[in-house]
Amino acid sequence: MDENPTQVPGGAPGAPADPMPPAPSTDPTPPAMDPVPPAEPTPAADPAPSDPVPSTEPPAEPAPEAGSDQPSGPVVSPQM
């Protein structure tokens, strides 16, 4: 008689756990997959054109400016 009441509570937690995982798992699965594909192509196109622009500006500006102004190179060399 004592074993009967003890098994009831033990099985109770197992029942709610079964329906819980399948319920939330099916809800977020369909909506999450939809926004994933359209969001990926958008950010990938933005950084592509932005990368080449800043990459050519920084190396081209300091290279000719520093060499044209001072043929010696760094200002620390002549000072020392």
C-alpha positions as CSV (number, residue, x, y, z in Angstrom):
1,M,0.0,0.0,0.0
2,D,2.9,2.4,0.8
3,E,4.6,1.7,-2.6
4,N,1.4,2.8,-4.5
5,P,1.4,6.4,-3.3
6,T,5.1,6.8,-3.7
7,Q,5.0,5.8,-7.4
8,V,2.3,8.3,-8.1
9,P,4.4,11.5,-7.4
10,G,7.4,10.0,-9.2
11,G,5.4,9.5,-12.4
12,A,3.8,12.9,-12.2
13,P,7.0,14.9,-13.0
14,G,7.7,12.5,-15.9
15,A,4.3,13.2,-17.6
16,P,4.6,17.0,-17.8
17,A,8.1,16.8,-19.0
18,D,7.1,14.8,-22.1
19,P,4.5,17.3,-23.5
20,M,6.6,20.3,-22.5
21,P,9.6,19.6,-24.8
22,P,7.5,18.9,-27.9
23,A,5.2,21.9,-27.4
24,P,7.9,24.6,-27.3
25,S,10.1,22.8,-29.7
26,T,7.6,22.9,-32.5
27,D,6.6,26.5,-32.0
28,P,10.0,28.2,-32.2
29,T,11.2,25.8,-34.9
30,P,9.0,27.1,-37.8
31,P,9.3,30.8,-37.0
32,A,13.0,30.6,-36.3
33,M,13.8,28.9,-39.6
34,D,11.9,31.6,-41.6
35,P,13.8,34.7,-40.5
36,V,17.2,32.9,-40.6
37,P,17.5,32.6,-44.4
38,P,16.4,36.1,-45.2
39,A,18.5,37.7,-42.5
40,E,21.8,36.0,-43.6
41,P,22.0,37.4,-47.2
42,T,21.2,40.9,-46.0
43,P,24.2,41.4,-43.6
44,A,26.6,39.5,-45.9
45,A,26.0,42.0,-48.8
46,D,26.6,45.1,-46.5
47,P,30.1,44.2,-45.3
48,A,31.2,43.1,-48.7
49,P,31.2,46.6,-50.4
50,S,32.3,48.3,-47.2
51,D,35.5,46.1,-46.8
52,P,37.2,47.1,-50.1
53,V,36.5,50.8,-49.6
54,P,38.3,51.4,-46.2
55,S,41.0,48.8,-47.1
56,T,42.3,51.0,-50.0
57,E,41.9,54.4,-48.3
58,P,44.1,53.8,-45.2
59,P,47.1,52.2,-47.0
60,A,47.1,54.7,-50.0
61,E,46.8,57.9,-47.9
62,P,49.6,57.3,-45.3
63,A,52.0,55.7,-47.8
64,P,52.3,58.6,-50.3
65,E,51.9,61.3,-47.7
66,A,54.7,60.0,-45.4
67,G,57.1,59.2,-48.2
68,S,56.5,62.5,-50.1
69,D,56.8,64.8,-47.0
70,Q,59.9,63.1,-45.5
71,P,62.1,60.9,-47.8
72,S,64.1,59.9,-44.7
73,G,61.1,57.9,-43.3
74,P,60.2,58.2,-39.6
75,V,60.8,61.4,-37.7
76,V,62.4,59.5,-34.8
77,S,65.4,58.5,-36.9
78,P,66.8,62.1,-37.6
79,Q,65.9,63.2,-34.0
80,M,68.0,60.5,-32.4
